[in-house]
Amino acid sequence: MSYFADLTPKRRTTLVIGGVLWLASLVWLVQLVRTPPAQWSLPLAIVMTTLGALSSAAVVVEMFRSLFRVTAGWADREHFRYVVLVFVVFAVIQNTGILVAMSSYGVHAF
């Protein structure tokens, strides 16, 4: 528990919000797999996938920071720069995947 207490207030808040967003996207995902793909809401799928990518980026960067001593000296600005970078990569990959999956069931974004 001391690791969480050692986080800066911004990083602590980000980690808590990331956890909550991750749980929300997990609940949505469970509901999604129970619904036929042709009935999926495209805007909701994009929003929830993007929120999932954001929460995953926050948690992944925090996990990697705890594993490598080199990252211990990062200021919050550098930390969040990497969170944004990982978020962009995750969002592009995940949203592309959801759009391809939905298009295979006849739901097209464009």
C-alpha positions as CSV (number, residue, x, y, z in Angstrom):
1,M,0.0,0.0,0.0
2,S,3.0,2.3,0.4
3,Y,3.4,2.5,-3.4
4,F,0.0,4.1,-3.8
5,A,0.8,6.5,-0.9
6,D,4.1,7.5,-2.7
7,L,2.3,8.6,-5.8
8,T,1.8,12.3,-6.5
9,P,-1.7,13.5,-6.2
10,K,-2.1,13.8,-9.9
11,R,-0.9,10.2,-10.5
12,R,-3.0,8.9,-7.7
13,T,-6.1,10.5,-9.1
14,T,-5.3,9.3,-12.6
15,L,-4.9,5.7,-11.3
16,V,-8.2,5.8,-9.4
17,I,-10.1,7.3,-12.4
18,G,-8.4,4.8,-14.7
19,G,-9.5,1.9,-12.5
20,V,-13.1,3.2,-12.5
21,L,-13.1,3.7,-16.3
22,W,-11.7,0.2,-16.7
23,L,-14.5,-1.3,-14.6
24,A,-17.1,0.7,-16.6
25,S,-15.6,-0.5,-19.9
26,L,-15.5,-4.1,-18.5
27,V,-19.2,-3.9,-17.5
28,W,-20.0,-2.6,-21.0
29,L,-18.0,-5.3,-22.6
30,V,-19.9,-8.0,-20.7
31,Q,-23.2,-6.5,-21.9
32,L,-21.8,-6.2,-25.5
33,V,-21.0,-9.9,-25.8
34,R,-24.6,-10.7,-24.9
35,T,-26.0,-8.5,-27.7
36,P,-26.0,-9.5,-31.4
37,P,-23.3,-7.4,-33.2
38,A,-25.8,-6.1,-35.7
39,Q,-27.5,-4.3,-32.8
40,W,-24.4,-2.6,-31.4
41,S,-24.4,1.2,-31.1
42,L,-21.5,2.5,-33.1
43,P,-21.0,5.8,-31.2
44,L,-21.3,4.0,-27.9
45,A,-18.8,1.4,-29.0
46,I,-16.3,4.1,-30.0
47,V,-16.7,6.0,-26.8
48,M,-16.4,3.0,-24.5
49,T,-13.5,1.6,-26.5
50,T,-11.7,4.9,-26.3
51,L,-12.4,5.2,-22.5
52,G,-11.0,1.6,-22.1
53,A,-7.9,2.6,-24.0
54,L,-7.4,5.7,-21.8
55,S,-7.8,3.7,-18.6
56,S,-5.5,0.9,-19.9
57,A,-2.9,3.5,-20.8
58,A,-2.9,5.0,-17.4
59,V,-2.6,1.7,-15.6
60,V,0.0,0.2,-18.0
61,V,2.3,3.2,-17.7
62,E,2.0,3.1,-13.9
63,M,2.8,-0.6,-13.9
64,F,5.9,-0.2,-16.1
65,R,7.0,2.7,-13.9
66,S,6.9,0.5,-10.9
67,L,9.1,-2.1,-12.6
68,F,12.0,0.0,-13.9
69,R,14.2,2.2,-11.7
70,V,15.0,4.4,-14.7
71,T,11.5,5.7,-14.7
72,A,11.5,6.6,-11.0
73,G,12.9,10.1,-11.7
74,W,10.2,11.1,-14.1
75,A,8.3,14.2,-13.4
76,D,4.6,14.2,-13.7
77,R,4.8,16.0,-17.1
78,E,7.0,13.2,-18.5
79,H,4.8,10.5,-17.0
80,F,1.7,11.9,-18.6
81,R,3.4,12.4,-21.9
82,Y,3.9,8.6,-22.0
83,V,0.3,8.0,-20.8
84,V,-0.9,10.1,-23.8
85,L,1.5,8.2,-26.2
86,V,0.3,4.8,-25.0
87,F,-3.3,6.0,-25.1
88,V,-3.0,7.1,-28.8
89,V,-1.5,3.7,-29.7
90,F,-4.2,1.7,-27.8
91,A,-7.0,3.9,-29.1
92,V,-6.0,3.5,-32.7
93,I,-5.5,-0.3,-32.4
94,Q,-8.7,-0.9,-30.4
95,N,-11.0,1.4,-32.3
96,T,-9.7,-0.1,-35.6
97,G,-10.4,-3.5,-34.2
98,I,-14.0,-2.7,-33.1
99,L,-14.7,-1.0,-36.4
100,V,-13.5,-4.0,-38.4
101,A,-15.4,-6.4,-36.1
102,M,-18.6,-4.3,-36.5
103,S,-18.2,-4.0,-40.3
104,S,-18.1,-7.8,-40.6
105,Y,-21.6,-7.8,-39.2
106,G,-22.9,-5.1,-41.5
107,V,-22.5,-2.1,-39.1
108,H,-20.5,0.5,-41.0
109,A,-19.1,3.7,-39.6
110,F,-18.8,5.5,-42.9
